[in-house]
Amino acid sequence: MNATPSEYTCLDYEMRWSVECLLSDFKSRGFGITESQMVRSEKLANLILVLCIKTFDTEY
């Protein structure tokens, strides 16, 4: 890749990387979302929403 990354490209990559890290945290680094044993999708969606809010609240 010969082109110099634009500001947009850098921000896009930063956002993508933070999502990848967040999903990794959900799966295996402490949140244990795969072990939550929730069967209703609404409850699981609410759990993910709360975890996202809490994660970004403490990071930023």
mmCIF file of the N, C-alpha and C atoms, coordinates in Angstrom:
data_MODEL
# 
_entry.id   MODEL 
# 
loop_
_atom_site.group_PDB 
_atom_site.id 
_atom_site.type_symbol 
_atom_site.label_atom_id 
_atom_site.label_alt_id 
_atom_site.label_comp_id 
_atom_site.label_asym_id 
_atom_site.label_entity_id 
_atom_site.label_seq_id 
_atom_site.pdbx_PDB_ins_code 
_atom_site.Cartn_x 
_atom_site.Cartn_y 
_atom_site.Cartn_z 
_atom_site.occupancy 
_atom_site.B_iso_or_equiv 
_atom_site.pdbx_formal_charge 
_atom_site.auth_seq_id 
_atom_site.auth_comp_id 
_atom_site.auth_asym_id 
_atom_site.auth_atom_id 
_atom_site.pdbx_PDB_model_num 
ATOM 1   N N  . MET A 1 1  ? 0.853   -1.169  0.000  1.00 0.00 ? 1  MET A N  1 
ATOM 2   C CA . MET A 1 1  ? 0.000   0.000   0.000  1.00 0.00 ? 1  MET A CA 1 
ATOM 3   C C  . MET A 1 1  ? 0.899   1.231   0.000  1.00 0.00 ? 1  MET A C  1 
ATOM 4   N N  . ASN A 1 2  ? 0.880   1.957   -1.080 1.00 0.00 ? 2  ASN A N  1 
ATOM 5   C CA . ASN A 1 2  ? 1.761   3.101   -1.235 1.00 0.00 ? 2  ASN A CA 1 
ATOM 6   C C  . ASN A 1 2  ? 1.142   4.405   -0.766 1.00 0.00 ? 2  ASN A C  1 
ATOM 7   N N  . ALA A 1 3  ? -0.171  4.469   -0.693 1.00 0.00 ? 3  ALA A N  1 
ATOM 8   C CA . ALA A 1 3  ? -0.842  5.719   -0.337 1.00 0.00 ? 3  ALA A CA 1 
ATOM 9   C C  . ALA A 1 3  ? -0.710  5.989   1.157  1.00 0.00 ? 3  ALA A C  1 
ATOM 10  N N  . THR A 1 4  ? -0.565  7.246   1.495  1.00 0.00 ? 4  THR A N  1 
ATOM 11  C CA . THR A 1 4  ? -0.537  7.653   2.890  1.00 0.00 ? 4  THR A CA 1 
ATOM 12  C C  . THR A 1 4  ? -1.959  7.578   3.441  1.00 0.00 ? 4  THR A C  1 
ATOM 13  N N  . PRO A 1 5  ? -2.148  6.954   4.594  1.00 0.00 ? 5  PRO A N  1 
ATOM 14  C CA . PRO A 1 5  ? -3.501  6.846   5.146  1.00 0.00 ? 5  PRO A CA 1 
ATOM 15  C C  . PRO A 1 5  ? -4.087  8.218   5.460  1.00 0.00 ? 5  PRO A C  1 
ATOM 16  N N  . SER A 1 6  ? -5.335  8.378   5.129  1.00 0.00 ? 6  SER A N  1 
ATOM 17  C CA . SER A 1 6  ? -6.011  9.639   5.436  1.00 0.00 ? 6  SER A CA 1 
ATOM 18  C C  . SER A 1 6  ? -6.484  9.623   6.886  1.00 0.00 ? 6  SER A C  1 
ATOM 19  N N  . GLU A 1 7  ? -6.914  10.764  7.358  1.00 0.00 ? 7  GLU A N  1 
ATOM 20  C CA . GLU A 1 7  ? -7.441  10.852  8.722  1.00 0.00 ? 7  GLU A CA 1 
ATOM 21  C C  . GLU A 1 7  ? -8.656  9.943   8.869  1.00 0.00 ? 7  GLU A C  1 
ATOM 22  N N  . TYR A 1 8  ? -9.502  9.911   7.838  1.00 0.00 ? 8  TYR A N  1 
ATOM 23  C CA . TYR A 1 8  ? -10.694 9.056   7.864  1.00 0.00 ? 8  TYR A CA 1 
ATOM 24  C C  . TYR A 1 8  ? -10.298 7.590   7.974  1.00 0.00 ? 8  TYR A C  1 
ATOM 25  N N  . THR A 1 9  ? -9.299  7.181   7.210  1.00 0.00 ? 9  THR A N  1 
ATOM 26  C CA . THR A 1 9  ? -8.849  5.791   7.243  1.00 0.00 ? 9  THR A CA 1 
ATOM 27  C C  . THR A 1 9  ? -8.327  5.424   8.623  1.00 0.00 ? 9  THR A C  1 
ATOM 28  N N  . CYS A 1 10 ? -7.575  6.310   9.231  1.00 0.00 ? 10 CYS A N  1 
ATOM 29  C CA . CYS A 1 10 ? -7.038  6.051   10.569 1.00 0.00 ? 10 CYS A CA 1 
ATOM 30  C C  . CYS A 1 10 ? -8.148  5.952   11.609 1.00 0.00 ? 10 CYS A C  1 
ATOM 31  N N  . LEU A 1 11 ? -9.115  6.855   11.545 1.00 0.00 ? 11 LEU A N  1 
ATOM 32  C CA . LEU A 1 11 ? -10.231 6.812   12.496 1.00 0.00 ? 11 LEU A CA 1 
ATOM 33  C C  . LEU A 1 11 ? -11.074 5.564   12.290 1.00 0.00 ? 11 LEU A C  1 
ATOM 34  N N  . ASP A 1 12 ? -11.273 5.181   11.036 1.00 0.00 ? 12 ASP A N  1 
ATOM 35  C CA . ASP A 1 12 ? -12.042 3.983   10.726 1.00 0.00 ? 12 ASP A CA 1 
ATOM 36  C C  . ASP A 1 12 ? -11.351 2.746   11.296 1.00 0.00 ? 12 ASP A C  1 
ATOM 37  N N  . TYR A 1 13 ? -10.050 2.664   11.116 1.00 0.00 ? 13 TYR A N  1 
ATOM 38  C CA . TYR A 1 13 ? -9.289  1.535   11.639 1.00 0.00 ? 13 TYR A CA 1 
ATOM 39  C C  . TYR A 1 13 ? -9.314  1.522   13.160 1.00 0.00 ? 13 TYR A C  1 
ATOM 40  N N  . GLU A 1 14 ? -9.200  2.687   13.784 1.00 0.00 ? 14 GLU A N  1 
ATOM 41  C CA . GLU A 1 14 ? -9.244  2.776   15.242 1.00 0.00 ? 14 GLU A CA 1 
ATOM 42  C C  . GLU A 1 14 ? -10.584 2.275   15.775 1.00 0.00 ? 14 GLU A C  1 
ATOM 43  N N  . MET A 1 15 ? -11.672 2.674   15.112 1.00 0.00 ? 15 MET A N  1 
ATOM 44  C CA . MET A 1 15 ? -12.998 2.237   15.547 1.00 0.00 ? 15 MET A CA 1 
ATOM 45  C C  . MET A 1 15 ? -13.151 0.726   15.368 1.00 0.00 ? 15 MET A C  1 
ATOM 46  N N  . ARG A 1 16 ? -12.686 0.227   14.246 1.00 0.00 ? 16 ARG A N  1 
ATOM 47  C CA . ARG A 1 16 ? -12.783 -1.209  13.992 1.00 0.00 ? 16 ARG A CA 1 
ATOM 48  C C  . ARG A 1 16 ? -11.992 -1.989  15.032 1.00 0.00 ? 16 ARG A C  1 
ATOM 49  N N  . TRP A 1 17 ? -10.801 -1.523  15.358 1.00 0.00 ? 17 TRP A N  1 
ATOM 50  C CA . TRP A 1 17 ? -9.962  -2.217  16.328 1.00 0.00 ? 17 TRP A CA 1 
ATOM 51  C C  . TRP A 1 17 ? -10.607 -2.211  17.711 1.00 0.00 ? 17 TRP A C  1 
ATOM 52  N N  . SER A 1 18 ? -11.234 -1.101  18.095 1.00 0.00 ? 18 SER A N  1 
ATOM 53  C CA . SER A 1 18 ? -11.879 -1.054  19.408 1.00 0.00 ? 18 SER A CA 1 
ATOM 54  C C  . SER A 1 18 ? -13.049 -2.025  19.475 1.00 0.00 ? 18 SER A C  1 
ATOM 55  N N  . VAL A 1 19 ? -13.770 -2.187  18.372 1.00 0.00 ? 19 VAL A N  1 
ATOM 56  C CA . VAL A 1 19 ? -14.870 -3.157  18.337 1.00 0.00 ? 19 VAL A CA 1 
ATOM 57  C C  . VAL A 1 19 ? -14.325 -4.571  18.446 1.00 0.00 ? 19 VAL A C  1 
ATOM 58  N N  . GLU A 1 20 ? -13.239 -4.863  17.745 1.00 0.00 ? 20 GLU A N  1 
ATOM 59  C CA . GLU A 1 20 ? -12.625 -6.192  17.830 1.00 0.00 ? 20 GLU A CA 1 
ATOM 60  C C  . GLU A 1 20 ? -12.202 -6.503  19.266 1.00 0.00 ? 20 GLU A C  1 
ATOM 61  N N  . CYS A 1 21 ? -11.598 -5.541  19.928 1.00 0.00 ? 21 CYS A N  1 
ATOM 62  C CA . CYS A 1 21 ? -11.184 -5.738  21.326 1.00 0.00 ? 21 CYS A CA 1 
ATOM 63  C C  . CYS A 1 21 ? -12.390 -5.942  22.229 1.00 0.00 ? 21 CYS A C  1 
ATOM 64  N N  . LEU A 1 22 ? -13.440 -5.170  22.000 1.00 0.00 ? 22 LEU A N  1 
ATOM 65  C CA . LEU A 1 22 ? -14.652 -5.294  22.807 1.00 0.00 ? 22 LEU A CA 1 
ATOM 66  C C  . LEU A 1 22 ? -15.272 -6.679  22.643 1.00 0.00 ? 22 LEU A C  1 
ATOM 67  N N  . LEU A 1 23 ? -15.368 -7.161  21.410 1.00 0.00 ? 23 LEU A N  1 
ATOM 68  C CA . LEU A 1 23 ? -15.930 -8.492  21.184 1.00 0.00 ? 23 LEU A CA 1 
ATOM 69  C C  . LEU A 1 23 ? -15.067 -9.570  21.823 1.00 0.00 ? 23 LEU A C  1 
ATOM 70  N N  . SER A 1 24 ? -13.768 -9.396  21.773 1.00 0.00 ? 24 SER A N  1 
ATOM 71  C CA . SER A 1 24 ? -12.875 -10.347 22.423 1.00 0.00 ? 24 SER A CA 1 
ATOM 72  C C  . SER A 1 24 ? -13.091 -10.349 23.935 1.00 0.00 ? 24 SER A C  1 
ATOM 73  N N  . ASP A 1 25 ? -13.274 -9.160  24.505 1.00 0.00 ? 25 ASP A N  1 
ATOM 74  C CA . ASP A 1 25 ? -13.569 -9.064  25.939 1.00 0.00 ? 25 ASP A CA 1 
ATOM 75  C C  . ASP A 1 25 ? -14.874 -9.770  26.275 1.00 0.00 ? 25 ASP A C  1 
ATOM 76  N N  . PHE A 1 26 ? -15.883 -9.574  25.450 1.00 0.00 ? 26 PHE A N  1 
ATOM 77  C CA . PHE A 1 26 ? -17.173 -10.220 25.685 1.00 0.00 ? 26 PHE A CA 1 
ATOM 78  C C  . PHE A 1 26 ? -17.029 -11.734 25.717 1.00 0.00 ? 26 PHE A C  1 
ATOM 79  N N  . LYS A 1 27 ? -16.216 -12.267 24.827 1.00 0.00 ? 27 LYS A N  1 
ATOM 80  C CA . LYS A 1 27 ? -16.131 -13.713 24.683 1.00 0.00 ? 27 LYS A CA 1 
ATOM 81  C C  . LYS A 1 27 ? -15.248 -14.370 25.733 1.00 0.00 ? 27 LYS A C  1 
ATOM 82  N N  . SER A 1 28 ? -14.076 -13.806 26.004 1.00 0.00 ? 28 SER A N  1 
ATOM 83  C CA . SER A 1 28 ? -13.135 -14.598 26.789 1.00 0.00 ? 28 SER A CA 1 
ATOM 84  C C  . SER A 1 28 ? -12.309 -13.853 27.823 1.00 0.00 ? 28 SER A C  1 
ATOM 85  N N  . ARG A 1 29 ? -12.422 -12.556 27.930 1.00 0.00 ? 29 ARG A N  1 
ATOM 86  C CA . ARG A 1 29 ? -11.529 -11.841 28.843 1.00 0.00 ? 29 ARG A CA 1 
ATOM 87  C C  . ARG A 1 29 ? -12.247 -11.209 30.023 1.00 0.00 ? 29 ARG A C  1 
ATOM 88  N N  . GLY A 1 30 ? -13.139 -11.909 30.633 1.00 0.00 ? 30 GLY A N  1 
ATOM 89  C CA . GLY A 1 30 ? -13.705 -11.379 31.858 1.00 0.00 ? 30 GLY A CA 1 
ATOM 90  C C  . GLY A 1 30 ? -15.210 -11.200 31.874 1.00 0.00 ? 30 GLY A C  1 
ATOM 91  N N  . PHE A 1 31 ? -15.811 -10.815 30.754 1.00 0.00 ? 31 PHE A N  1 
ATOM 92  C CA . PHE A 1 31 ? -17.261 -10.637 30.770 1.00 0.00 ? 31 PHE A CA 1 
ATOM 93  C C  . PHE A 1 31 ? -17.979 -11.978 30.764 1.00 0.00 ? 31 PHE A C  1 
ATOM 94  N N  . GLY A 1 32 ? -17.409 -12.978 30.120 1.00 0.00 ? 32 GLY A N  1 
ATOM 95  C CA . GLY A 1 32 ? -17.995 -14.310 30.102 1.00 0.00 ? 32 GLY A CA 1 
ATOM 96  C C  . GLY A 1 32 ? -19.374 -14.361 29.482 1.00 0.00 ? 32 GLY A C  1 
ATOM 97  N N  . ILE A 1 33 ? -19.585 -13.596 28.431 1.00 0.00 ? 33 ILE A N  1 
ATOM 98  C CA . ILE A 1 33 ? -20.922 -13.524 27.847 1.00 0.00 ? 33 ILE A CA 1 
ATOM 99  C C  . ILE A 1 33 ? -21.363 -14.865 27.263 1.00 0.00 ? 33 ILE A C  1 
ATOM 100 N N  . THR A 1 34 ? -20.406 -15.683 26.841 1.00 0.00 ? 34 THR A N  1 
ATOM 101 C CA . THR A 1 34 ? -20.778 -16.987 26.297 1.00 0.00 ? 34 THR A CA 1 
ATOM 102 C C  . THR A 1 34 ? -21.260 -17.936 27.392 1.00 0.00 ? 34 THR A C  1 
ATOM 103 N N  . GLU A 1 35 ? -20.922 -17.639 28.641 1.00 0.00 ? 35 GLU A N  1 
ATOM 104 C CA . GLU A 1 35 ? -21.379 -18.461 29.758 1.00 0.00 ? 35 GLU A CA 1 
ATOM 105 C C  . GLU A 1 35 ? -22.598 -17.870 30.462 1.00 0.00 ? 35 GLU A C  1 
ATOM 106 N N  . SER A 1 36 ? -23.201 -16.848 29.894 1.00 0.00 ? 36 SER A N  1 
ATOM 107 C CA . SER A 1 36 ? -24.309 -16.161 30.568 1.00 0.00 ? 36 SER A CA 1 
ATOM 108 C C  . SER A 1 36 ? -25.573 -17.008 30.643 1.00 0.00 ? 36 SER A C  1 
ATOM 109 N N  . GLN A 1 37 ? -25.714 -18.019 29.800 1.00 0.00 ? 37 GLN A N  1 
ATOM 110 C CA . GLN A 1 37 ? -26.855 -18.931 29.776 1.00 0.00 ? 37 GLN A CA 1 
ATOM 111 C C  . GLN A 1 37 ? -28.173 -18.215 29.507 1.00 0.00 ? 37 GLN A C  1 
ATOM 112 N N  . MET A 1 38 ? -28.118 -17.078 28.852 1.00 0.00 ? 38 MET A N  1 
ATOM 113 C CA . MET A 1 38 ? -29.346 -16.376 28.491 1.00 0.00 ? 38 MET A CA 1 
ATOM 114 C C  . MET A 1 38 ? -29.889 -16.968 27.205 1.00 0.00 ? 38 MET A C  1 
ATOM 115 N N  . VAL A 1 39 ? -31.186 -17.221 27.193 1.00 0.00 ? 39 VAL A N  1 
ATOM 116 C CA . VAL A 1 39 ? -31.794 -17.810 26.001 1.00 0.00 ? 39 VAL A CA 1 
ATOM 117 C C  . VAL A 1 39 ? -32.679 -16.816 25.251 1.00 0.00 ? 39 VAL A C  1 
ATOM 118 N N  . ARG A 1 40 ? -33.147 -15.781 25.917 1.00 0.00 ? 40 ARG A N  1 
ATOM 119 C CA . ARG A 1 40 ? -33.979 -14.780 25.249 1.00 0.00 ? 40 ARG A CA 1 
ATOM 120 C C  . ARG A 1 40 ? -33.086 -13.718 24.625 1.00 0.00 ? 40 ARG A C  1 
ATOM 121 N N  . SER A 1 41 ? -33.281 -13.497 23.346 1.00 0.00 ? 41 SER A N  1 
ATOM 122 C CA . SER A 1 41 ? -32.416 -12.564 22.621 1.00 0.00 ? 41 SER A CA 1 
ATOM 123 C C  . SER A 1 41 ? -32.537 -11.137 23.146 1.00 0.00 ? 41 SER A C  1 
ATOM 124 N N  . GLU A 1 42 ? -33.720 -10.751 23.644 1.00 0.00 ? 42 GLU A N  1 
ATOM 125 C CA . GLU A 1 42 ? -33.894 -9.395  24.170 1.00 0.00 ? 42 GLU A CA 1 
ATOM 126 C C  . GLU A 1 42 ? -33.016 -9.171  25.400 1.00 0.00 ? 42 GLU A C  1 
ATOM 127 N N  . LYS A 1 43 ? -32.960 -10.159 26.266 1.00 0.00 ? 43 LYS A N  1 
ATOM 128 C CA . LYS A 1 43 ? -32.146 -10.031 27.476 1.00 0.00 ? 43 LYS A CA 1 
ATOM 129 C C  . LYS A 1 43 ? -30.664 -10.018 27.138 1.00 0.00 ? 43 LYS A C  1 
ATOM 130 N N  . LEU A 1 44 ? -30.271 -10.841 26.181 1.00 0.00 ? 44 LEU A N  1 
ATOM 131 C CA . LEU A 1 44 ? -28.876 -10.858 25.760 1.00 0.00 ? 44 LEU A CA 1 
ATOM 132 C C  . LEU A 1 44 ? -28.498 -9.530  25.108 1.00 0.00 ? 44 LEU A C  1 
ATOM 133 N N  . ALA A 1 45 ? -29.392 -8.979  24.306 1.00 0.00 ? 45 ALA A N  1 
ATOM 134 C CA . ALA A 1 45 ? -29.142 -7.674  23.681 1.00 0.00 ? 45 ALA A CA 1 
ATOM 135 C C  . ALA A 1 45 ? -28.999 -6.588  24.745 1.00 0.00 ? 45 ALA A C  1 
ATOM 136 N N  . ASN A 1 46 ? -29.830 -6.631  25.774 1.00 0.00 ? 46 ASN A N  1 
ATOM 137 C CA . ASN A 1 46 ? -29.730 -5.651  26.866 1.00 0.00 ? 46 ASN A CA 1 
ATOM 138 C C  . ASN A 1 46 ? -28.409 -5.797  27.622 1.00 0.00 ? 46 ASN A C  1 
ATOM 139 N N  . LEU A 1 47 ? -27.983 -7.026  27.844 1.00 0.00 ? 47 LEU A N  1 
ATOM 140 C CA . LEU A 1 47 ? -26.707 -7.264  28.516 1.00 0.00 ? 47 LEU A CA 1 
ATOM 141 C C  . LEU A 1 47 ? -25.556 -6.694  27.688 1.00 0.00 ? 47 LEU A C  1 
ATOM 142 N N  . ILE A 1 48 ? -25.574 -6.942  26.395 1.00 0.00 ? 48 ILE A N  1 
ATOM 143 C CA . ILE A 1 48 ? -24.524 -6.413  25.520 1.00 0.00 ? 48 ILE A CA 1 
ATOM 144 C C  . ILE A 1 48 ? -24.538 -4.895  25.524 1.00 0.00 ? 48 ILE A C  1 
ATOM 145 N N  . LEU A 1 49 ? -25.718 -4.295  25.493 1.00 0.00 ? 49 LEU A N  1 
ATOM 146 C CA . LEU A 1 49 ? -25.830 -2.835  25.519 1.00 0.00 ? 49 LEU A CA 1 
ATOM 147 C C  . LEU A 1 49 ? -25.230 -2.263  26.802 1.00 0.00 ? 49 LEU A C  1 
ATOM 148 N N  . VAL A 1 50 ? -25.557 -2.852  27.926 1.00 0.00 ? 50 VAL A N  1 
ATOM 149 C CA . VAL A 1 50 ? -25.027 -2.382  29.208 1.00 0.00 ? 50 VAL A CA 1 
ATOM 150 C C  . VAL A 1 50 ? -23.506 -2.532  29.249 1.00 0.00 ? 50 VAL A C  1 
ATOM 151 N N  . LEU A 1 51 ? -22.996 -3.649  28.764 1.00 0.00 ? 51 LEU A N  1 
ATOM 152 C CA . LEU A 1 51 ? -21.547 -3.853  28.750 1.00 0.00 ? 51 LEU A CA 1 
ATOM 153 C C  . LEU A 1 51 ? -20.853 -2.842  27.842 1.00 0.00 ? 51 LEU A C  1 
ATOM 154 N N  . CYS A 1 52 ? -21.458 -2.536  26.693 1.00 0.00 ? 52 CYS A N  1 
ATOM 155 C CA . CYS A 1 52 ? -20.876 -1.535  25.784 1.00 0.00 ? 52 CYS A CA 1 
ATOM 156 C C  . CYS A 1 52 ? -20.841 -0.161  26.438 1.00 0.00 ? 52 CYS A C  1 
ATOM 157 N N  . ILE A 1 53 ? -21.952 0.225   27.044 1.00 0.00 ? 53 ILE A N  1 
ATOM 158 C CA . ILE A 1 53 ? -22.019 1.536   27.692 1.00 0.00 ? 53 ILE A CA 1 
ATOM 159 C C  . ILE A 1 53 ? -20.985 1.631   28.801 1.00 0.00 ? 53 ILE A C  1 
ATOM 160 N N  . LYS A 1 54 ? -20.906 0.613   29.616 1.00 0.00 ? 54 LYS A N  1 
ATOM 161 C CA . LYS A 1 54 ? -19.958 0.621   30.723 1.00 0.00 ? 54 LYS A CA 1 
ATOM 162 C C  . LYS A 1 54 ? -18.515 0.642   30.222 1.00 0.00 ? 54 LYS A C  1 
ATOM 163 N N  . THR A 1 55 ? -18.235 -0.136  29.197 1.00 0.00 ? 55 THR A N  1 
ATOM 164 C CA . THR A 1 55 ? -16.880 -0.187  28.653 1.00 0.00 ? 55 THR A CA 1 
ATOM 165 C C  . THR A 1 55 ? -16.454 1.163   28.108 1.00 0.00 ? 55 THR A C  1 
ATOM 166 N N  . PHE A 1 56 ? -17.291 1.784   27.284 1.00 0.00 ? 56 PHE A N  1 
ATOM 167 C CA . PHE A 1 56 ? -16.921 3.057   26.680 1.00 0.00 ? 56 PHE A CA 1 
ATOM 168 C C  . PHE A 1 56 ? -16.985 4.198   27.687 1.00 0.00 ? 56 PHE A C  1 
ATOM 169 N N  . ASP A 1 57 ? -17.788 4.057   28.721 1.00 0.00 ? 57 ASP A N  1 
ATOM 170 C CA . ASP A 1 57 ? -17.855 5.080   29.766 1.00 0.00 ? 57 ASP A CA 1 
ATOM 171 C C  . ASP A 1 57 ? -16.547 5.126   30.554 1.00 0.00 ? 57 ASP A C  1 
ATOM 172 N N  . THR A 1 58 ? -15.962 3.971   30.813 1.00 0.00 ? 58 THR A N  1 
ATOM 173 C CA . THR A 1 58 ? -14.725 3.930   31.587 1.00 0.00 ? 58 THR A CA 1 
ATOM 174 C C  . THR A 1 58 ? -13.496 4.220   30.739 1.00 0.00 ? 58 THR A C  1 
ATOM 175 N N  . GLU A 1 59 ? -13.559 3.971   29.424 1.00 0.00 ? 59 GLU A N  1 
ATOM 176 C CA . GLU A 1 59 ? -12.406 4.202   28.558 1.00 0.00 ? 59 GLU A CA 1 
ATOM 177 C C  . GLU A 1 59 ? -12.300 5.640   28.103 1.00 0.00 ? 59 GLU A C  1 
ATOM 178 N N  . TYR A 1 60 ? -13.415 6.317   27.925 1.00 0.00 ? 60 TYR A N  1 
ATOM 179 C CA . TYR A 1 60 ? -13.378 7.667   27.372 1.00 0.00 ? 60 TYR A CA 1 
ATOM 180 C C  . TYR A 1 60 ? -13.847 8.617   28.402 1.00 0.00 ? 60 TYR A C  1 
# 
